[in-house]
Amino acid sequence: MSETELTFEQAQTELERIVERLEQGQASLDEALALWERGEHLYAFCREKLDGAQGKVEELARRVEQARPEPQA
């Protein structure tokens, strides 16, 4: 699956599996390094998605605030 097709949820699930695998401590050194590198990549991908979503939510909140009518005195 390419990065353009990867969803946040898929990346999160894969990252959770990698963490579980590494915590078990049964991976060879080479496999553990490869898993760690993939995990870092997935973490960065998820962080980027979350930051983008946060930016969108903040923008929508600003729009709502700006569209709110001024209170009448």
C-alpha positions, 0 to 999 in steps of 0.5 A, a space after each residue: 500500500 502506498 503512502 497516498 492510499 494509507 489512512 490514519 487508522 491503518 497507519 495507527 494499527 500498523 504502528 500498534 502492531 510494531 510496538 507490540 512486536 518490539 515489546 515482545 523482544 523476540 525480533 532479531 536485531 535486523 528485524 527490530 531495526 527495520 520495525 523501528 524505522 517503519 514505526 518512526 515513519 508511521 509515527 511521522 505520518 500519523 503526527 502530520 495527519 493529526 496536525 493537519 486535522 487540528 489546523 482544520 478544526 481551529 480554522 473551522 472554529 475561527 469561522 464559526 466565531 466570526 460568523 456568530 452575530 454580535 450581541 445586541 446591547 
